[in-house]
Amino acid sequence: MAAQSNAEQTQLQDMEEEEAGMEEREMESDGDEEEGMGVENSDDDDEDSSEDEKENEAEIQRLEEQLSINAFDYNCHVDLIKLLKQEGELFRLRKARQKMSELFPLTEEIWLDWLKDEIRLTEEESNREKVYELFERAIKDYICPDIWLEYAQYSIGGMGSPGGIDKVRAVFERAVTAVGLHMTKGQTLWEAYREFENAILSTVQPPPGRIPSREEQELLHAQLERIHTLFRRQLAVPLMEMETTYAEYEEWAEHGVPETVVQLYKKALQQMEKCKPFEEALLVAEPPKLAEYQALIDFELKEGDPARVQITFERALAENCLVPDMWAKYTTYLDRQLKIKHLVLSTHERAVRNCPWTMSLWKNYLLALERHGDEHHTVSDVFEKALNAGFIQATDYVEIWQAYLDYLRRRVDFSKESSKELEELRGAFSRSLDYMKQDVEERFGESGDPSCVIMQIWARIEALHCKNMQKARELWDNIMTKGNAKYANMWLEYYNLERSYGDPAHCRKALHRAVQCTSDYPEHVCEVLLTFERVEGSLEDWDAAVQKTETRLNRINEQRTKAAEKEANLARQEEEKVERRRKAKVEKKTQKKGTRAGEKRKAAQDNCPDDWTEDFAPKRHKGHVDNTTDEHMETETGFFGRNTSPGRRPATSGTKKAVVAAQRQNDDKPELRDDSTSVFISNLMYTLEEPEAKLRTLFETCGPIKEIRPIFSNKGTFRGYCYVQFESPVSVSEALKLDRQEVEGRPMFVSPCVDKNKNPEFKVFKYNTALEKHKIFISGLPFSCTKEQLKEICNAHGTVKDIRLVTYRSGKPKGLAYVEFADEIQASQAVMKMDSMDVEGNKISVAISNPPRRSQMDKPGFSRPMTDVPRQVYGSRGRGRTQLSLLPRSLHRQTTPTGKVENGTAAEREQVTGSAAENVAGEPRPLSNSDFARMLLNK
């Protein structure tokens, strides 16, 4: 029966093969017919394809020429690879990929395409090693689960070779070590590893019905233990969908899941639940998902598992490979936490390959090579690559040279008078100066080292370690000839060098030259010279120093005076220009208003009834009272809807003025104002909310408060000042102690409450015009700078007693600050060190606090002589709003006696003056209602 069945099977196979052959012959005949029918179409297609091939070949040659000019054109490499693959130029394609991989790390997609093409081309067993080498290169660029999976699957194809199974297992072990912790893709590798071991298990299991030998039982047991171990290891790792893996293990294990595995699984499951929100955010986010990855990294850093931190950084960098800050953060973590040489150095190398333009990455790479004791030629090669990386700032080259020179200095044994390392260090210093002068200046137009920091370091090394002061002085002479002789801090650096390693004669010489050349802070240099002579010099030296400093300071003061006069003249000219433009604008506006008013009056006369004048005229006779006229004028104006005259205000404005007037009257009432028990509070922020409540809390410590009266504007906004009245005069002295105390970031001024009508000479605030040597003035600060940040910066230069950030009344910062130090020396040092410092992208200016002298015209109560100012002649509509004086009415000089107010207040009356109301002297007089009526009737 068995033989019969075999024969039947053979017969069936022969029949199937015959049928397949017939179908194949029929398809071939059909194909011949179709080919015969479509000869013309194929010719057309051949012509089109040949034209496309020519165009593609021309484009390929163009891209190759462009790469020969600029080999670092990343997009050009990508386009060339796409075209070569499209044309099927496999050998040229391999060459193009090879060149690109030498210059840039390749993305996961490019590597997978390259690997799949190479696998198809090298099917022979002898060429498998080349593919293995290519896989090894691919896994070094980025940690990509898909590349590791492809590597493992390709290695399975060679398991039949000697040691093939062990090689496959080695690849899988490396893969799960590298990406087995990947939250979303790690599970795929674990499953592939288990499938491979299950396939091995099926080969070692004996056929059913046969008792396995002892050796077979040992192999079977070992294989089962491998699979058990893989399950346990995977379940201990927090991965997405790990519940499925646990259910599979329960089904696979004959004796159930061990308790230890259950505990590890629960712990991993809890960790996975913590990470799940971050992973879900990554799934829905759009590339490059930088913010989401940053949140996950911060979370893993707090958790503190180094392996998970590493895989999280690798995942982030695979999608954000061109973000230098991410690489810097990752390498810093490896340098400080893991400290594994091959891992740290390989990551630094990948960082500079991805972001070669970032100097800090190269600098950290050099430090890491030195830290892990790498060979000198390796460090030198990396430094040379850094110089050719194409930094974007001249200062970047200065910093990378400094890092390399520091490395060379640490290699020198200065106990020997001369050595190979010392000569190499001096040669490197000379080369760095030439490089800055030639390469960097030609490219950027500046050396990047205006203060000659590299030469200063070289001079200090020669003086300190080599005891060669002659060489150090030569270097400093060179520094001063490069435009640094006018800066006090440069001379003081040189003086300190001579003070430490030189002699008093050269110290004196340096200070005398400093006094002669310094132009930014000559007072400080003169003070240092005099201090030196007090300690070291003779009487002749002291006299010479005094004479030299006095002469120099007198010359400096003359120059400053001339500069101040020139600046004042320029400012005055600018003010005159502004004033001329303002007057021209006002005159133009007045002319426009006059033209528009005439048009309106003409239109109103045309629309009025003819008998209006007749009805109105009998009401006016010679003895008519002005008040009656006022009533009729208002009535007629309201009836015909005319605009009110320029001197009259709407009712709403009058209401507001009444409120303000009532407030002023209340301030003047004796029962409300008691100057002996009151203080005046000013310089408060306009935006201060609930000023009465906040000031009550602040001044309650001074004594019982009777009343707090904040002053508000017509619109109801706080004006920044108020009165505080106490029950007892004793509380006033305590309240005055709170002067200059900060209230919401702004100093509050507290002064006695004095009636200036009775005591006009009383002054509370004195404008300080003296030089405040212990205080510095800073400008150009970023508006986001806080007092704490500024204090942290200034603490490095001395003891900070007080900091005041200058703000507007609205609370917005001005970018200015005053910083008070413990003494003058600390303030001077802070000026030299902090001037031109970069603070959050802003270049700040720092100087000793020296408020300008207040001009006489700026003082309160000052009025110009009437003979110096030409009298302003106003138009027919009176003085415009832009011509109102901003000087308070109480400070105006009374030029004419105040008459009886008939039409509102005197201030309102002044706004209705015109050419028709001028007297013989040319001064305007107030208009009555009858005057207005006469003007209208004449029209």
JOFEN-V837028 format. One record per residue. PHI is phi as a letter, one per 40 degrees, with the letter a starting at -180 (NA if undefined). OMEGA is omega in whole degrees, -180 to 180 (none if undefined). Layout:
PHI,OMEGA ; PHI,OMEGA
This chain:
NA,179 ; c,180 ; c,180 ; c,180 ; c,179 ; c,179 ; c,179 ; c,179 ; c,179 ; c,179 ; c,179 ; c,179 ; c,179 ; c,180 ; c,-180 ; c,179 ; c,180 ; c,179 ; c,178 ; c,179 ; c,178 ; c,179 ; c,-179 ; c,179 ; c,178 ; c,179 ; c,179 ; c,179 ; c,177 ; c,179 ; c,178 ; c,179 ; c,-180 ; c,180 ; c,178 ; c,-179 ; c,-174 ; b,-180 ; c,-178 ; c,180 ; c,-179 ; c,178 ; c,178 ; c,180 ; c,179 ; c,179 ; c,179 ; c,-178 ; c,179 ; c,177 ; c,178 ; c,179 ; c,179 ; c,179 ; c,179 ; c,179 ; c,178 ; c,178 ; c,178 ; c,179 ; c,178 ; c,179 ; c,179 ; c,177 ; c,179 ; c,178 ; c,176 ; c,177 ; c,-179 ; b,-176 ; c,-176 ; c,176 ; c,-174 ; c,-177 ; c,178 ; c,176 ; c,-178 ; c,-180 ; c,179 ; c,180 ; c,179 ; c,-179 ; c,-180 ; c,177 ; c,178 ; c,-180 ; c,-180 ; g,179 ; c,-170 ; c,-177 ; c,175 ; c,177 ; c,178 ; c,179 ; c,180 ; c,178 ; c,-180 ; c,-180 ; c,-179 ; c,-179 ; c,177 ; c,-177 ; c,-174 ; b,167 ; c,-176 ; c,179 ; c,-179 ; c,-179 ; c,-180 ; c,180 ; c,-178 ; c,177 ; c,-180 ; c,-178 ; c,-179 ; c,177 ; c,-180 ; c,179 ; c,179 ; c,-178 ; c,-175 ; b,179 ; c,-179 ; c,-177 ; c,-177 ; c,-178 ; c,-178 ; c,-179 ; c,178 ; c,179 ; c,177 ; d,179 ; c,179 ; c,176 ; c,180 ; c,176 ; c,-176 ; c,-176 ; c,-180 ; c,-177 ; c,179 ; a,176 ; c,-175 ; b,180 ; d,-178 ; c,178 ; c,178 ; c,179 ; c,177 ; c,178 ; c,-179 ; c,-179 ; c,178 ; c,180 ; c,177 ; c,179 ; c,179 ; b,-178 ; c,179 ; c,179 ; c,-180 ; d,-179 ; g,-176 ; c,-179 ; c,179 ; c,179 ; c,178 ; c,179 ; c,179 ; c,179 ; c,179 ; c,180 ; c,177 ; c,-179 ; c,-179 ; c,175 ; c,-176 ; c,-173 ; b,179 ; c,179 ; c,179 ; c,-170 ; c,-174 ; b,-176 ; b,-179 ; c,-177 ; c,-180 ; c,180 ; c,179 ; c,-180 ; c,178 ; c,178 ; c,179 ; c,177 ; c,177 ; c,-180 ; c,176 ; c,177 ; c,176 ; c,179 ; c,-180 ; c,179 ; c,-179 ; c,178 ; c,180 ; c,177 ; c,179 ; c,178 ; g,179 ; b,180 ; c,-179 ; c,176 ; c,-179 ; c,179 ; c,177 ; c,178 ; c,179 ; c,178 ; c,179 ; c,-180 ; c,180 ; c,180 ; c,177 ; c,179 ; c,177 ; c,-178 ; c,175 ; d,-178 ; c,179 ; c,177 ; c,-178 ; c,-179 ; c,-179 ; c,-178 ; c,177 ; c,-178 ; b,177 ; c,-180 ; b,175 ; c,179 ; g,179 ; c,176 ; c,178 ; c,178 ; c,179 ; c,178 ; c,178 ; c,180 ; c,177 ; d,-180 ; c,-176 ; c,-176 ; c,-179 ; c,-175 ; b,178 ; g,-178 ; c,178 ; c,-177 ; c,179 ; c,179 ; c,179 ; c,-180 ; c,179 ; c,179 ; c,-180 ; c,179 ; c,178 ; c,179 ; c,177 ; c,178 ; c,179 ; c,178 ; c,177 ; c,-177 ; c,-173 ; d,178 ; d,179 ; c,179 ; c,178 ; c,177 ; c,178 ; c,-178 ; c,-176 ; c,-176 ; c,176 ; c,177 ; d,8 ; c,174 ; f,-175 ; c,-178 ; c,-180 ; c,178 ; c,179 ; c,177 ; c,178 ; c,178 ; c,179 ; d,178 ; c,-178 ; c,177 ; c,177 ; c,178 ; c,171 ; g,177 ; c,-175 ; d,-179 ; c,180 ; c,176 ; c,-179 ; c,-178 ; c,179 ; c,176 ; c,-179 ; c,177 ; c,-179 ; c,-177 ; c,176 ; c,179 ; b,-180 ; b,-173 ; c,-178 ; b,179 ; b,-176 ; c,-178 ; c,179 ; c,177 ; c,-180 ; c,179 ; c,-179 ; c,-179 ; c,177 ; c,178 ; c,-180 ; c,180 ; c,-172 ; c,-174 ; b,-174 ; c,176 ; f,176 ; c,-168 ; d,-174 ; c,179 ; c,-178 ; c,-176 ; c,178 ; c,178 ; c,176 ; c,179 ; c,178 ; c,-180 ; c,-178 ; c,175 ; c,180 ; c,-177 ; b,-176 ; c,-178 ; c,-175 ; c,-175 ; c,-175 ; c,178 ; c,177 ; c,179 ; c,178 ; c,177 ; c,178 ; c,179 ; c,180 ; c,177 ; c,178 ; c,-178 ; c,-178 ; c,172 ; g,179 ; c,-175 ; c,-175 ; c,-178 ; c,177 ; c,178 ; c,-180 ; c,179 ; c,179 ; c,179 ; c,179 ; c,175 ; c,179 ; c,179 ; c,-179 ; c,-175 ; c,179 ; g,178 ; c,-173 ; c,-180 ; b,178 ; c,-179 ; c,178 ; c,179 ; c,177 ; c,-178 ; c,-179 ; c,174 ; c,178 ; c,-180 ; c,-179 ; c,179 ; c,175 ; c,178 ; c,179 ; c,179 ; c,180 ; c,179 ; c,-172 ; c,172 ; c,-174 ; c,175 ; c,176 ; c,-178 ; c,178 ; a,179 ; a,180 ; c,-180 ; c,180 ; c,178 ; c,177 ; c,178 ; c,179 ; c,177 ; c,179 ; c,177 ; c,179 ; c,180 ; c,-180 ; c,179 ; c,177 ; c,-179 ; c,179 ; c,-176 ; c,-174 ; c,-172 ; c,-174 ; c,-179 ; c,179 ; c,-177 ; c,-173 ; b,-177 ; g,178 ; a,-178 ; c,-176 ; g,-178 ; b,-177 ; c,180 ; c,178 ; f,-179 ; c,-179 ; c,179 ; c,177 ; c,179 ; c,179 ; c,180 ; c,180 ; c,177 ; c,179 ; c,-178 ; c,-174 ; c,-173 ; c,-176 ; c,180 ; f,-177 ; b,-179 ; c,179 ; c,178 ; c,179 ; c,179 ; c,177 ; c,179 ; c,-180 ; c,174 ; c,178 ; c,178 ; c,-177 ; c,179 ; c,-179 ; c,175 ; g,-179 ; b,-176 ; c,-178 ; c,-177 ; b,-178 ; c,-176 ; c,178 ; c,178 ; c,180 ; c,174 ; c,179 ; c,178 ; c,179 ; c,176 ; c,178 ; c,180 ; c,-176 ; c,-171 ; b,-178 ; b,-178 ; b,-177 ; d,-178 ; c,179 ; c,175 ; c,-180 ; c,180 ; c,180 ; c,-179 ; c,177 ; c,177 ; c,180 ; c,179 ; c,-178 ; c,-170 ; b,-173 ; c,180 ; b,-177 ; c,179 ; b,-178 ; c,-180 ; d,-178 ; c,179 ; c,178 ; c,179 ; c,178 ; c,178 ; c,180 ; c,177 ; c,178 ; c,-179 ; c,176 ; c,-175 ; c,-170 ; b,-165 ; c,174 ; c,179 ; c,178 ; c,178 ; c,179 ; c,180 ; c,180 ; c,-180 ; c,180 ; c,-179 ; c,-178 ; c,-179 ; c,179 ; c,180 ; c,-178 ; c,-179 ; c,176 ; c,179 ; c,179 ; c,-180 ; c,177 ; c,179 ; c,179 ; c,179 ; c,178 ; c,179 ; c,179 ; c,178 ; c,179 ; c,179 ; c,179 ; c,178 ; c,178 ; c,180 ; c,180 ; c,177 ; c,179 ; c,178 ; c,179 ; c,177 ; c,180 ; c,-179 ; c,179 ; c,178 ; c,-180 ; c,-180 ; c,179 ; c,179 ; c,180 ; c,179 ; c,179 ; c,180 ; c,179 ; c,178 ; c,179 ; c,179 ; c,179 ; c,179 ; c,-179 ; c,180 ; c,178 ; c,178 ; c,-180 ; c,-179 ; c,178 ; c,178 ; c,-180 ; c,178 ; c,179 ; c,-178 ; c,-177 ; c,175 ; c,-176 ; c,-176 ; c,-178 ; c,-178 ; c,-179 ; c,179 ; c,-175 ; c,-173 ; c,-178 ; c,-178 ; c,-178 ; b,174 ; b,-168 ; c,-177 ; c,-177 ; c,-180 ; c,-177 ; c,-178 ; c,178 ; c,177 ; d,179 ; d,-180 ; c,-179 ; c,-180 ; c,180 ; c,-179 ; c,-178 ; c,179 ; c,178 ; c,-177 ; c,-177 ; c,175 ; g,179 ; c,174 ; c,177 ; c,-179 ; c,-177 ; d,-177 ; c,-175 ; b,-178 ; b,174 ; c,-177 ; c,-178 ; c,178 ; c,178 ; c,178 ; c,180 ; c,180 ; c,177 ; c,179 ; c,-180 ; c,179 ; c,178 ; c,179 ; c,180 ; c,178 ; c,178 ; c,179 ; c,-178 ; c,-178 ; c,-178 ; c,-177 ; c,178 ; c,-178 ; b,174 ; b,-174 ; c,-177 ; c,-180 ; b,-175 ; b,172 ; b,180 ; b,-178 ; b,-179 ; a,180 ; g,176 ; c,180 ; c,177 ; c,-176 ; c,-179 ; c,-179 ; c,-180 ; f,-177 ; c,-178 ; c,-179 ; c,-178 ; c,180 ; c,177 ; c,177 ; c,-176 ; c,-174 ; c,178 ; c,-180 ; c,-178 ; c,-180 ; i,-179 ; c,-178 ; b,178 ; c,-177 ; a,172 ; b,-176 ; b,174 ; c,-177 ; b,-178 ; b,178 ; c,179 ; c,-179 ; c,178 ; g,179 ; c,-178 ; c,-176 ; c,173 ; g,176 ; a,-178 ; a,178 ; b,175 ; b,-179 ; b,-179 ; c,176 ; c,-173 ; b,177 ; c,-180 ; c,-177 ; c,-177 ; c,-179 ; c,177 ; c,-179 ; c,179 ; c,178 ; c,179 ; c,178 ; d,179 ; g,175 ; c,-176 ; c,174 ; b,-177 ; f,173 ; g,-178 ; b,-178 ; c,179 ; c,178 ; c,178 ; b,-177 ; b,177 ; c,179 ; c,-174 ; b,176 ; c,-175 ; c,173 ; c,179 ; c,-178 ; b,-174 ; c,-178 ; c,-176 ; c,178 ; b,179 ; b,-175 ; c,178 ; b,-178 ; c,-176 ; c,179 ; b,-179 ; c,177 ; c,-180 ; c,-171 ; c,-179 ; c,-176 ; b,178 ; b,178 ; b,-176 ; b,176 ; b,179 ; g,180 ; c,173 ; c,-177 ; c,-180 ; c,-177 ; c,179 ; b,180 ; c,-180 ; c,179 ; c,180 ; c,178 ; c,178 ; c,179 ; c,-174 ; c,-179 ; c,180 ; c,-175 ; b,178 ; i,-180 ; c,-178 ; c,179 ; c,-177 ; a,176 ; b,177 ; b,174 ; c,-177 ; c,-180 ; b,170 ; c,178 ; c,-180 ; c,180 ; g,180 ; c,-178 ; c,178 ; c,-176 ; g,-179 ; b,179 ; a,172 ; b,180 ; b,-179 ; b,179 ; b,-176 ; c,-179 ; a,-176 ; c,-177 ; c,179 ; c,179 ; c,179 ; c,178 ; c,-180 ; c,179 ; c,-178 ; c,-177 ; c,-172 ; c,-178 ; c,-177 ; g,177 ; c,178 ; c,179 ; b,179 ; f,178 ; g,179 ; b,176 ; c,-174 ; c,174 ; b,-176 ; b,179 ; a,174 ; c,-178 ; c,-179 ; a,-177 ; c,179 ; c,178 ; c,-178 ; c,-178 ; c,-178 ; c,-177 ; c,-179 ; c,-175 ; c,179 ; c,177 ; g,-180 ; c,176 ; b,-179 ; c,172 ; c,-175 ; c,-178 ; c,-176 ; c,-173 ; b,178 ; c,-178 ; c,179 ; c,177 ; b,-176 ; c,180 ; c,-177 ; c,-179 ; c,177 ; g,-177 ; c,180 ; c,-178 ; c,-179 ; c,-180 ; c,179 ; c,178 ; c,178 ; c,178 ; c,-180 ; d,-178 ; c,-178 ; c,-178 ; b,178 ; c,175 ; c,-178 ; c,-179 ; c,180 ; b,178 ; c,-179 ; c,180 ; c,-180 ; c,-179 ; c,-178 ; b,-174 ; b,-178 ; g,-177 ; c,180 ; c,179 ; c,179 ; c,-177 ; c,-178 ; c,-177 ; c,-177 ; b,179 ; c,179 ; a,-178 ; c,179 ; c,-176 ; b,-179 ; c,177 ; c,-175 ; c,-178 ; c,-179 ; g,-179 ; c,-178 ; c,174 ; b,-178 ; c,178 ; c,176 ; c,178 ; c,180 ; c,177 ; c,178 ; c,-179 ; c,-180 ; c,179 ; c,-180 ; c,-178 ; c,178 ; c,178 ; c,none
